[in-house]
Amino acid sequence: MHEAVGTSTAVMIFTSLGGAIAYMLYGLNASGLPLYSVGYVNLLQWVLLAGTSIPMAQVGAHVAHKINPKSLKWVFIVIMIYMGLKMIGIFSWLGLPI
């Protein structure tokens, strides 16, 4: 499971980088964007997001190595189920504010 966490992180770096570059290129000629934007990417928000994500990723990696692999697997399963249900709108459909 620990290897899966590392592999998943490596894959996410490349996919998110590709998406960010695409948003930058497709939005180059867009009007009405906020200051400090390159295409559809606001650099100020990107700096704030990256500035908190990088240290918290290190905290997450540290915690992941301390947790029992079986427990980590169950936490991952629960998070994936929650995200899937959230994406298809089950919680909104049921009127739940989560």
KOLNU-305822 format. One record per atom (N, C-alpha, C): residue number from 1; residue in three letters; atom name; x, y, z. Coordinates in steps of 0.05 Angstrom, whole numbers, always signed. Layout:
loro vofi=NUM | tortor=ALA | zaza=CA | u=X | v=Y | w=Z .
...
END
This chain:
loro vofi=1 | tortor=MET | zaza=N | u=+17 | v=-24 | w=+0 .
loro vofi=1 | tortor=MET | zaza=CA | u=+0 | v=+0 | w=+0 .
loro vofi=1 | tortor=MET | zaza=C | u=+17 | v=+25 | w=+0 .
loro vofi=2 | tortor=HIS | zaza=N | u=+40 | v=+24 | w=+14 .
loro vofi=2 | tortor=HIS | zaza=CA | u=+57 | v=+47 | w=+15 .
loro vofi=2 | tortor=HIS | zaza=C | u=+69 | v=+53 | w=-13 .
loro vofi=3 | tortor=GLU | zaza=N | u=+75 | v=+32 | w=-29 .
loro vofi=3 | tortor=GLU | zaza=CA | u=+84 | v=+36 | w=-56 .
loro vofi=3 | tortor=GLU | zaza=C | u=+62 | v=+49 | w=-73 .
loro vofi=4 | tortor=ALA | zaza=N | u=+37 | v=+41 | w=-68 .
loro vofi=4 | tortor=ALA | zaza=CA | u=+15 | v=+52 | w=-84 .
loro vofi=4 | tortor=ALA | zaza=C | u=+12 | v=+82 | w=-78 .
loro vofi=5 | tortor=VAL | zaza=N | u=+17 | v=+90 | w=-54 .
loro vofi=5 | tortor=VAL | zaza=CA | u=+15 | v=+119 | w=-47 .
loro vofi=5 | tortor=VAL | zaza=C | u=+36 | v=+135 | w=-63 .
loro vofi=6 | tortor=GLY | zaza=N | u=+60 | v=+125 | w=-64 .
loro vofi=6 | tortor=GLY | zaza=CA | u=+81 | v=+138 | w=-79 .
loro vofi=6 | tortor=GLY | zaza=C | u=+76 | v=+139 | w=-109 .
loro vofi=7 | tortor=THR | zaza=N | u=+67 | v=+116 | w=-119 .
loro vofi=7 | tortor=THR | zaza=CA | u=+61 | v=+115 | w=-148 .
loro vofi=7 | tortor=THR | zaza=C | u=+38 | v=+133 | w=-155 .
loro vofi=8 | tortor=SER | zaza=N | u=+18 | v=+134 | w=-139 .
loro vofi=8 | tortor=SER | zaza=CA | u=-5 | v=+151 | w=-144 .
loro vofi=8 | tortor=SER | zaza=C | u=+3 | v=+180 | w=-143 .
loro vofi=9 | tortor=THR | zaza=N | u=+21 | v=+188 | w=-125 .
loro vofi=9 | tortor=THR | zaza=CA | u=+30 | v=+215 | w=-124 .
loro vofi=9 | tortor=THR | zaza=C | u=+46 | v=+223 | w=-149 .
loro vofi=10 | tortor=ALA | zaza=N | u=+63 | v=+205 | w=-158 .
loro vofi=10 | tortor=ALA | zaza=CA | u=+78 | v=+211 | w=-182 .
loro vofi=10 | tortor=ALA | zaza=C | u=+60 | v=+214 | w=-206 .
loro vofi=11 | tortor=VAL | zaza=N | u=+40 | v=+198 | w=-209 .
loro vofi=11 | tortor=VAL | zaza=CA | u=+22 | v=+200 | w=-231 .
loro vofi=11 | tortor=VAL | zaza=C | u=+6 | v=+226 | w=-230 .
loro vofi=12 | tortor=MET | zaza=N | u=-3 | v=+233 | w=-206 .
loro vofi=12 | tortor=MET | zaza=CA | u=-18 | v=+258 | w=-202 .
loro vofi=12 | tortor=MET | zaza=C | u=-2 | v=+283 | w=-210 .
loro vofi=13 | tortor=ILE | zaza=N | u=+24 | v=+282 | w=-205 .
loro vofi=13 | tortor=ILE | zaza=CA | u=+40 | v=+305 | w=-212 .
loro vofi=13 | tortor=ILE | zaza=C | u=+39 | v=+310 | w=-242 .
loro vofi=14 | tortor=PHE | zaza=N | u=+42 | v=+289 | w=-258 .
loro vofi=14 | tortor=PHE | zaza=CA | u=+42 | v=+293 | w=-287 .
loro vofi=14 | tortor=PHE | zaza=C | u=+14 | v=+299 | w=-298 .
loro vofi=15 | tortor=THR | zaza=N | u=-7 | v=+287 | w=-288 .
loro vofi=15 | tortor=THR | zaza=CA | u=-33 | v=+293 | w=-298 .
loro vofi=15 | tortor=THR | zaza=C | u=-42 | v=+322 | w=-290 .
loro vofi=16 | tortor=SER | zaza=N | u=-36 | v=+330 | w=-266 .
loro vofi=16 | tortor=SER | zaza=CA | u=-43 | v=+357 | w=-258 .
loro vofi=16 | tortor=SER | zaza=C | u=-27 | v=+378 | w=-273 .
loro vofi=17 | tortor=LEU | zaza=N | u=-2 | v=+372 | w=-278 .
loro vofi=17 | tortor=LEU | zaza=CA | u=+15 | v=+391 | w=-293 .
loro vofi=17 | tortor=LEU | zaza=C | u=+4 | v=+394 | w=-322 .
loro vofi=18 | tortor=GLY | zaza=N | u=-4 | v=+372 | w=-334 .
loro vofi=18 | tortor=GLY | zaza=CA | u=-16 | v=+373 | w=-361 .
loro vofi=18 | tortor=GLY | zaza=C | u=-41 | v=+390 | w=-361 .
loro vofi=19 | tortor=GLY | zaza=N | u=-58 | v=+386 | w=-341 .
loro vofi=19 | tortor=GLY | zaza=CA | u=-83 | v=+401 | w=-339 .
loro vofi=19 | tortor=GLY | zaza=C | u=-77 | v=+431 | w=-335 .
loro vofi=20 | tortor=ALA | zaza=N | u=-58 | v=+437 | w=-318 .
loro vofi=20 | tortor=ALA | zaza=CA | u=-52 | v=+466 | w=-313 .
loro vofi=20 | tortor=ALA | zaza=C | u=-41 | v=+479 | w=-338 .
loro vofi=21 | tortor=ILE | zaza=N | u=-24 | v=+466 | w=-352 .
loro vofi=21 | tortor=ILE | zaza=CA | u=-13 | v=+477 | w=-377 .
loro vofi=21 | tortor=ILE | zaza=C | u=-35 | v=+482 | w=-397 .
loro vofi=22 | tortor=ALA | zaza=N | u=-54 | v=+462 | w=-400 .
loro vofi=22 | tortor=ALA | zaza=CA | u=-76 | v=+465 | w=-418 .
loro vofi=22 | tortor=ALA | zaza=C | u=-93 | v=+489 | w=-411 .
loro vofi=23 | tortor=TYR | zaza=N | u=-99 | v=+493 | w=-385 .
loro vofi=23 | tortor=TYR | zaza=CA | u=-115 | v=+516 | w=-376 .
loro vofi=23 | tortor=TYR | zaza=C | u=-101 | v=+542 | w=-382 .
loro vofi=24 | tortor=MET | zaza=N | u=-75 | v=+542 | w=-379 .
loro vofi=24 | tortor=MET | zaza=CA | u=-60 | v=+566 | w=-385 .
loro vofi=24 | tortor=MET | zaza=C | u=-61 | v=+573 | w=-414 .
loro vofi=25 | tortor=LEU | zaza=N | u=-57 | v=+553 | w=-431 .
loro vofi=25 | tortor=LEU | zaza=CA | u=-57 | v=+558 | w=-460 .
loro vofi=25 | tortor=LEU | zaza=C | u=-85 | v=+565 | w=-471 .
loro vofi=26 | tortor=TYR | zaza=N | u=-105 | v=+551 | w=-463 .
loro vofi=26 | tortor=TYR | zaza=CA | u=-132 | v=+556 | w=-473 .
loro vofi=26 | tortor=TYR | zaza=C | u=-143 | v=+582 | w=-464 .
loro vofi=27 | tortor=GLY | zaza=N | u=-134 | v=+593 | w=-442 .
loro vofi=27 | tortor=GLY | zaza=CA | u=-145 | v=+618 | w=-432 .
loro vofi=27 | tortor=GLY | zaza=C | u=-128 | v=+642 | w=-438 .
loro vofi=28 | tortor=LEU | zaza=N | u=-107 | v=+640 | w=-455 .
loro vofi=28 | tortor=LEU | zaza=CA | u=-90 | v=+662 | w=-460 .
loro vofi=28 | tortor=LEU | zaza=C | u=-104 | v=+686 | w=-471 .
loro vofi=29 | tortor=ASN | zaza=N | u=-124 | v=+683 | w=-488 .
loro vofi=29 | tortor=ASN | zaza=CA | u=-138 | v=+705 | w=-500 .
loro vofi=29 | tortor=ASN | zaza=C | u=-165 | v=+711 | w=-487 .
loro vofi=30 | tortor=ALA | zaza=N | u=-170 | v=+699 | w=-464 .
loro vofi=30 | tortor=ALA | zaza=CA | u=-195 | v=+704 | w=-450 .
loro vofi=30 | tortor=ALA | zaza=C | u=-195 | v=+732 | w=-437 .
loro vofi=31 | tortor=SER | zaza=N | u=-218 | v=+744 | w=-437 .
loro vofi=31 | tortor=SER | zaza=CA | u=-220 | v=+771 | w=-425 .
loro vofi=31 | tortor=SER | zaza=C | u=-234 | v=+769 | w=-398 .
loro vofi=32 | tortor=GLY | zaza=N | u=-231 | v=+789 | w=-382 .
loro vofi=32 | tortor=GLY | zaza=CA | u=-244 | v=+791 | w=-356 .
loro vofi=32 | tortor=GLY | zaza=C | u=-232 | v=+773 | w=-334 .
loro vofi=33 | tortor=LEU | zaza=N | u=-207 | v=+765 | w=-338 .
loro vofi=33 | tortor=LEU | zaza=CA | u=-195 | v=+748 | w=-318 .
loro vofi=33 | tortor=LEU | zaza=C | u=-183 | v=+766 | w=-295 .
loro vofi=34 | tortor=PRO | zaza=N | u=-180 | v=+756 | w=-271 .
loro vofi=34 | tortor=PRO | zaza=CA | u=-169 | v=+772 | w=-249 .
loro vofi=34 | tortor=PRO | zaza=C | u=-139 | v=+778 | w=-254 .
loro vofi=35 | tortor=LEU | zaza=N | u=-129 | v=+796 | w=-239 .
loro vofi=35 | tortor=LEU | zaza=CA | u=-100 | v=+803 | w=-240 .
loro vofi=35 | tortor=LEU | zaza=C | u=-84 | v=+778 | w=-234 .
loro vofi=36 | tortor=TYR | zaza=N | u=-60 | v=+777 | w=-244 .
loro vofi=36 | tortor=TYR | zaza=CA | u=-40 | v=+756 | w=-239 .
loro vofi=36 | tortor=TYR | zaza=C | u=-50 | v=+729 | w=-250 .
loro vofi=37 | tortor=SER | zaza=N | u=-64 | v=+730 | w=-272 .
loro vofi=37 | tortor=SER | zaza=CA | u=-73 | v=+705 | w=-285 .
loro vofi=37 | tortor=SER | zaza=C | u=-57 | v=+700 | w=-310 .
loro vofi=38 | tortor=VAL | zaza=N | u=-50 | v=+675 | w=-314 .
loro vofi=38 | tortor=VAL | zaza=CA | u=-39 | v=+665 | w=-339 .
loro vofi=38 | tortor=VAL | zaza=C | u=-59 | v=+646 | w=-351 .
loro vofi=39 | tortor=GLY | zaza=N | u=-74 | v=+655 | w=-371 .
loro vofi=39 | tortor=GLY | zaza=CA | u=-96 | v=+639 | w=-381 .
loro vofi=39 | tortor=GLY | zaza=C | u=-117 | v=+638 | w=-359 .
loro vofi=40 | tortor=TYR | zaza=N | u=-127 | v=+614 | w=-354 .
loro vofi=40 | tortor=TYR | zaza=CA | u=-147 | v=+610 | w=-334 .
loro vofi=40 | tortor=TYR | zaza=C | u=-135 | v=+603 | w=-306 .
loro vofi=41 | tortor=VAL | zaza=N | u=-109 | v=+605 | w=-304 .
loro vofi=41 | tortor=VAL | zaza=CA | u=-96 | v=+599 | w=-278 .
loro vofi=41 | tortor=VAL | zaza=C | u=-88 | v=+624 | w=-264 .
loro vofi=42 | tortor=ASN | zaza=N | u=-98 | v=+629 | w=-240 .
loro vofi=42 | tortor=ASN | zaza=CA | u=-91 | v=+652 | w=-225 .
loro vofi=42 | tortor=ASN | zaza=C | u=-66 | v=+645 | w=-208 .
loro vofi=43 | tortor=LEU | zaza=N | u=-45 | v=+660 | w=-214 .
loro vofi=43 | tortor=LEU | zaza=CA | u=-19 | v=+653 | w=-202 .
loro vofi=43 | tortor=LEU | zaza=C | u=-19 | v=+658 | w=-172 .
loro vofi=44 | tortor=LEU | zaza=N | u=-33 | v=+678 | w=-162 .
loro vofi=44 | tortor=LEU | zaza=CA | u=-35 | v=+683 | w=-133 .
loro vofi=44 | tortor=LEU | zaza=C | u=-47 | v=+660 | w=-119 .
loro vofi=45 | tortor=GLN | zaza=N | u=-70 | v=+650 | w=-129 .
loro vofi=45 | tortor=GLN | zaza=CA | u=-83 | v=+627 | w=-117 .
loro vofi=45 | tortor=GLN | zaza=C | u=-65 | v=+602 | w=-119 .
loro vofi=46 | tortor=TRP | zaza=N | u=-51 | v=+599 | w=-142 .
loro vofi=46 | tortor=TRP | zaza=CA | u=-34 | v=+576 | w=-145 .
loro vofi=46 | tortor=TRP | zaza=C | u=-11 | v=+576 | w=-124 .
loro vofi=47 | tortor=VAL | zaza=N | u=+0 | v=+600 | w=-119 .
loro vofi=47 | tortor=VAL | zaza=CA | u=+22 | v=+602 | w=-99 .
loro vofi=47 | tortor=VAL | zaza=C | u=+11 | v=+594 | w=-72 .
loro vofi=48 | tortor=LEU | zaza=N | u=-13 | v=+604 | w=-65 .
loro vofi=48 | tortor=LEU | zaza=CA | u=-25 | v=+598 | w=-39 .
loro vofi=48 | tortor=LEU | zaza=C | u=-31 | v=+568 | w=-37 .
loro vofi=49 | tortor=LEU | zaza=N | u=-41 | v=+556 | w=-58 .
loro vofi=49 | tortor=LEU | zaza=CA | u=-48 | v=+528 | w=-58 .
loro vofi=49 | tortor=LEU | zaza=C | u=-22 | v=+511 | w=-56 .
loro vofi=50 | tortor=ALA | zaza=N | u=-2 | v=+517 | w=-73 .
loro vofi=50 | tortor=ALA | zaza=CA | u=+23 | v=+502 | w=-72 .
loro vofi=50 | tortor=ALA | zaza=C | u=+37 | v=+505 | w=-46 .
loro vofi=51 | tortor=GLY | zaza=N | u=+36 | v=+530 | w=-35 .
loro vofi=51 | tortor=GLY | zaza=CA | u=+50 | v=+536 | w=-10 .
loro vofi=51 | tortor=GLY | zaza=C | u=+39 | v=+520 | w=+14 .
loro vofi=52 | tortor=THR | zaza=N | u=+14 | v=+512 | w=+13 .
loro vofi=52 | tortor=THR | zaza=CA | u=+3 | v=+496 | w=+34 .
loro vofi=52 | tortor=THR | zaza=C | u=+3 | v=+466 | w=+27 .
loro vofi=53 | tortor=SER | zaza=N | u=+1 | v=+460 | w=+1 .
loro vofi=53 | tortor=SER | zaza=CA | u=+0 | v=+432 | w=-7 .
loro vofi=53 | tortor=SER | zaza=C | u=+26 | v=+417 | w=-3 .
loro vofi=54 | tortor=ILE | zaza=N | u=+48 | v=+431 | w=-9 .
loro vofi=54 | tortor=ILE | zaza=CA | u=+74 | v=+418 | w=-7 .
loro vofi=54 | tortor=ILE | zaza=C | u=+80 | v=+409 | w=+22 .
loro vofi=55 | tortor=PRO | zaza=N | u=+78 | v=+427 | w=+42 .
loro vofi=55 | tortor=PRO | zaza=CA | u=+84 | v=+418 | w=+69 .
loro vofi=55 | tortor=PRO | zaza=C | u=+64 | v=+397 | w=+79 .
loro vofi=56 | tortor=MET | zaza=N | u=+38 | v=+400 | w=+71 .
loro vofi=56 | tortor=MET | zaza=CA | u=+19 | v=+381 | w=+81 .
loro vofi=56 | tortor=MET | zaza=C | u=+22 | v=+354 | w=+67 .
loro vofi=57 | tortor=ALA | zaza=N | u=+33 | v=+353 | w=+43 .
loro vofi=57 | tortor=ALA | zaza=CA | u=+39 | v=+328 | w=+30 .
loro vofi=57 | tortor=ALA | zaza=C | u=+61 | v=+313 | w=+46 .
loro vofi=58 | tortor=GLN | zaza=N | u=+80 | v=+328 | w=+56 .
loro vofi=58 | tortor=GLN | zaza=CA | u=+101 | v=+316 | w=+72 .
loro vofi=58 | tortor=GLN | zaza=C | u=+90 | v=+305 | w=+98 .
loro vofi=59 | tortor=VAL | zaza=N | u=+71 | v=+320 | w=+110 .
loro vofi=59 | tortor=VAL | zaza=CA | u=+58 | v=+310 | w=+135 .
loro vofi=59 | tortor=VAL | zaza=C | u=+42 | v=+285 | w=+128 .
loro vofi=60 | tortor=GLY | zaza=N | u=+28 | v=+285 | w=+106 .
loro vofi=60 | tortor=GLY | zaza=CA | u=+12 | v=+262 | w=+98 .
loro vofi=60 | tortor=GLY | zaza=C | u=+30 | v=+237 | w=+93 .
loro vofi=61 | tortor=ALA | zaza=N | u=+53 | v=+241 | w=+80 .
loro vofi=61 | tortor=ALA | zaza=CA | u=+71 | v=+219 | w=+75 .
loro vofi=61 | tortor=ALA | zaza=C | u=+82 | v=+208 | w=+101 .
loro vofi=62 | tortor=HIS | zaza=N | u=+88 | v=+226 | w=+120 .
loro vofi=62 | tortor=HIS | zaza=CA | u=+98 | v=+217 | w=+146 .
loro vofi=62 | tortor=HIS | zaza=C | u=+77 | v=+201 | w=+161 .
loro vofi=63 | tortor=VAL | zaza=N | u=+53 | v=+210 | w=+161 .
loro vofi=63 | tortor=VAL | zaza=CA | u=+31 | v=+196 | w=+174 .
loro vofi=63 | tortor=VAL | zaza=C | u=+25 | v=+169 | w=+160 .
loro vofi=64 | tortor=ALA | zaza=N | u=+26 | v=+169 | w=+134 .
loro vofi=64 | tortor=ALA | zaza=CA | u=+21 | v=+144 | w=+119 .
loro vofi=64 | tortor=ALA | zaza=C | u=+41 | v=+123 | w=+125 .
loro vofi=65 | tortor=HIS | zaza=N | u=+66 | v=+130 | w=+131 .
loro vofi=65 | tortor=HIS | zaza=CA | u=+86 | v=+110 | w=+137 .
loro vofi=65 | tortor=HIS | zaza=C | u=+84 | v=+101 | w=+166 .
loro vofi=66 | tortor=LYS | zaza=N | u=+71 | v=+116 | w=+183 .
loro vofi=66 | tortor=LYS | zaza=CA | u=+67 | v=+108 | w=+211 .
loro vofi=66 | tortor=LYS | zaza=C | u=+43 | v=+91 | w=+215 .
loro vofi=67 | tortor=ILE | zaza=N | u=+23 | v=+93 | w=+197 .
loro vofi=67 | tortor=ILE | zaza=CA | u=-2 | v=+78 | w=+199 .
loro vofi=67 | tortor=ILE | zaza=C | u=+2 | v=+49 | w=+189 .
loro vofi=68 | tortor=ASN | zaza=N | u=-12 | v=+31 | w=+202 .
loro vofi=68 | tortor=ASN | zaza=CA | u=-13 | v=+3 | w=+194 .
loro vofi=68 | tortor=ASN | zaza=C | u=-23 | v=+2 | w=+165 .
loro vofi=69 | tortor=PRO | zaza=N | u=-10 | v=-13 | w=+147 .
loro vofi=69 | tortor=PRO | zaza=CA | u=-19 | v=-14 | w=+119 .
loro vofi=69 | tortor=PRO | zaza=C | u=-48 | v=-22 | w=+115 .
loro vofi=70 | tortor=LYS | zaza=N | u=-58 | v=-40 | w=+132 .
loro vofi=70 | tortor=LYS | zaza=CA | u=-86 | v=-48 | w=+130 .
loro vofi=70 | tortor=LYS | zaza=C | u=-104 | v=-25 | w=+137 .
loro vofi=71 | tortor=SER | zaza=N | u=-98 | v=-9 | w=+158 .
loro vofi=71 | tortor=SER | zaza=CA | u=-114 | v=+14 | w=+165 .
loro vofi=71 | tortor=SER | zaza=C | u=-113 | v=+35 | w=+143 .
loro vofi=72 | tortor=LEU | zaza=N | u=-89 | v=+39 | w=+132 .
loro vofi=72 | tortor=LEU | zaza=CA | u=-86 | v=+59 | w=+110 .
loro vofi=72 | tortor=LEU | zaza=C | u=-103 | v=+51 | w=+86 .
loro vofi=73 | tortor=LYS | zaza=N | u=-104 | v=+25 | w=+81 .
loro vofi=73 | tortor=LYS | zaza=CA | u=-120 | v=+16 | w=+58 .
loro vofi=73 | tortor=LYS | zaza=C | u=-150 | v=+22 | w=+63 .
loro vofi=74 | tortor=TRP | zaza=N | u=-160 | v=+18 | w=+87 .
loro vofi=74 | tortor=TRP | zaza=CA | u=-188 | v=+24 | w=+94 .
loro vofi=74 | tortor=TRP | zaza=C | u=-194 | v=+54 | w=+93 .
loro vofi=75 | tortor=VAL | zaza=N | u=-175 | v=+70 | w=+102 .
loro vofi=75 | tortor=VAL | zaza=CA | u=-179 | v=+99 | w=+101 .
loro vofi=75 | tortor=VAL | zaza=C | u=-181 | v=+107 | w=+72 .
loro vofi=76 | tortor=PHE | zaza=N | u=-163 | v=+96 | w=+55 .
loro vofi=76 | tortor=PHE | zaza=CA | u=-164 | v=+103 | w=+26 .
loro vofi=76 | tortor=PHE | zaza=C | u=-190 | v=+94 | w=+13 .
loro vofi=77 | tortor=ILE | zaza=N | u=-200 | v=+70 | w=+20 .
loro vofi=77 | tortor=ILE | zaza=CA | u=-225 | v=+61 | w=+10 .
loro vofi=77 | tortor=ILE | zaza=C | u=-248 | v=+79 | w=+17 .
loro vofi=78 | tortor=VAL | zaza=N | u=-249 | v=+87 | w=+42 .
loro vofi=78 | tortor=VAL | zaza=CA | u=-271 | v=+104 | w=+52 .
loro vofi=78 | tortor=VAL | zaza=C | u=-270 | v=+131 | w=+37 .
loro vofi=79 | tortor=ILE | zaza=N | u=-246 | v=+143 | w=+34 .
loro vofi=79 | tortor=ILE | zaza=CA | u=-244 | v=+168 | w=+20 .
loro vofi=79 | tortor=ILE | zaza=C | u=-252 | v=+166 | w=-9 .
loro vofi=80 | tortor=MET | zaza=N | u=-244 | v=+144 | w=-22 .
loro vofi=80 | tortor=MET | zaza=CA | u=-252 | v=+141 | w=-50 .
loro vofi=80 | tortor=MET | zaza=C | u=-282 | v=+137 | w=-53 .
loro vofi=81 | tortor=ILE | zaza=N | u=-294 | v=+122 | w=-35 .
loro vofi=81 | tortor=ILE | zaza=CA | u=-324 | v=+119 | w=-37 .
loro vofi=81 | tortor=ILE | zaza=C | u=-337 | v=+146 | w=-32 .
loro vofi=82 | tortor=TYR | zaza=N | u=-328 | v=+161 | w=-12 .
loro vofi=82 | tortor=TYR | zaza=CA | u=-340 | v=+187 | w=-7 .
loro vofi=82 | tortor=TYR | zaza=C | u=-337 | v=+205 | w=-31 .
loro vofi=83 | tortor=MET | zaza=N | u=-313 | v=+206 | w=-43 .
loro vofi=83 | tortor=MET | zaza=CA | u=-309 | v=+224 | w=-66 .
loro vofi=83 | tortor=MET | zaza=C | u=-326 | v=+215 | w=-90 .
loro vofi=84 | tortor=GLY | zaza=N | u=-329 | v=+189 | w=-94 .
loro vofi=84 | tortor=GLY | zaza=CA | u=-346 | v=+180 | w=-116 .
loro vofi=84 | tortor=GLY | zaza=C | u=-375 | v=+187 | w=-112 .
loro vofi=85 | tortor=LEU | zaza=N | u=-385 | v=+183 | w=-88 .
loro vofi=85 | tortor=LEU | zaza=CA | u=-413 | v=+191 | w=-82 .
loro vofi=85 | tortor=LEU | zaza=C | u=-417 | v=+221 | w=-84 .
loro vofi=86 | tortor=LYS | zaza=N | u=-397 | v=+236 | w=-76 .
loro vofi=86 | tortor=LYS | zaza=CA | u=-399 | v=+266 | w=-78 .
loro vofi=86 | tortor=LYS | zaza=C | u=-400 | v=+274 | w=-107 .
loro vofi=87 | tortor=MET | zaza=N | u=-383 | v=+261 | w=-124 .
loro vofi=87 | tortor=MET | zaza=CA | u=-382 | v=+269 | w=-152 .
loro vofi=87 | tortor=MET | zaza=C | u=-408 | v=+263 | w=-167 .
loro vofi=88 | tortor=ILE | zaza=N | u=-421 | v=+241 | w=-160 .
loro vofi=88 | tortor=ILE | zaza=CA | u=-446 | v=+235 | w=-174 .
loro vofi=88 | tortor=ILE | zaza=C | u=-470 | v=+249 | w=-161 .
loro vofi=89 | tortor=GLY | zaza=N | u=-466 | v=+263 | w=-139 .
loro vofi=89 | tortor=GLY | zaza=CA | u=-487 | v=+280 | w=-128 .
loro vofi=89 | tortor=GLY | zaza=C | u=-506 | v=+266 | w=-109 .
loro vofi=90 | tortor=ILE | zaza=N | u=-498 | v=+244 | w=-98 .
loro vofi=90 | tortor=ILE | zaza=CA | u=-516 | v=+230 | w=-79 .
loro vofi=90 | tortor=ILE | zaza=C | u=-522 | v=+247 | w=-55 .
loro vofi=91 | tortor=PHE | zaza=N | u=-503 | v=+260 | w=-43 .
loro vofi=91 | tortor=PHE | zaza=CA | u=-507 | v=+276 | w=-19 .
loro vofi=91 | tortor=PHE | zaza=C | u=-526 | v=+299 | w=-24 .
loro vofi=92 | tortor=SER | zaza=N | u=-523 | v=+313 | w=-47 .
loro vofi=92 | tortor=SER | zaza=CA | u=-542 | v=+334 | w=-54 .
loro vofi=92 | tortor=SER | zaza=C | u=-570 | v=+324 | w=-58 .
loro vofi=93 | tortor=TRP | zaza=N | u=-571 | v=+301 | w=-72 .
loro vofi=93 | tortor=TRP | zaza=CA | u=-597 | v=+289 | w=-77 .
loro vofi=93 | tortor=TRP | zaza=C | u=-612 | v=+281 | w=-52 .
loro vofi=94 | tortor=LEU | zaza=N | u=-597 | v=+272 | w=-32 .
loro vofi=94 | tortor=LEU | zaza=CA | u=-608 | v=+265 | w=-6 .
loro vofi=94 | tortor=LEU | zaza=C | u=-612 | v=+289 | w=+13 .
loro vofi=95 | tortor=GLY | zaza=N | u=-602 | v=+313 | w=+4 .
loro vofi=95 | tortor=GLY | zaza=CA | u=-604 | v=+337 | w=+20 .
loro vofi=95 | tortor=GLY | zaza=C | u=-585 | v=+338 | w=+43 .
loro vofi=96 | tortor=LEU | zaza=N | u=-563 | v=+323 | w=+41 .
loro vofi=96 | tortor=LEU | zaza=CA | u=-543 | v=+323 | w=+62 .
loro vofi=96 | tortor=LEU | zaza=C | u=-522 | v=+344 | w=+57 .
loro vofi=97 | tortor=PRO | zaza=N | u=-514 | v=+360 | w=+76 .
loro vofi=97 | tortor=PRO | zaza=CA | u=-495 | v=+382 | w=+72 .
loro vofi=97 | tortor=PRO | zaza=C | u=-466 | v=+373 | w=+73 .
loro vofi=98 | tortor=ILE | zaza=N | u=-460 | v=+348 | w=+65 .
loro vofi=98 | tortor=ILE | zaza=CA | u=-432 | v=+339 | w=+67 .
loro vofi=98 | tortor=ILE | zaza=C | u=-420 | v=+336 | w=+39 .
END
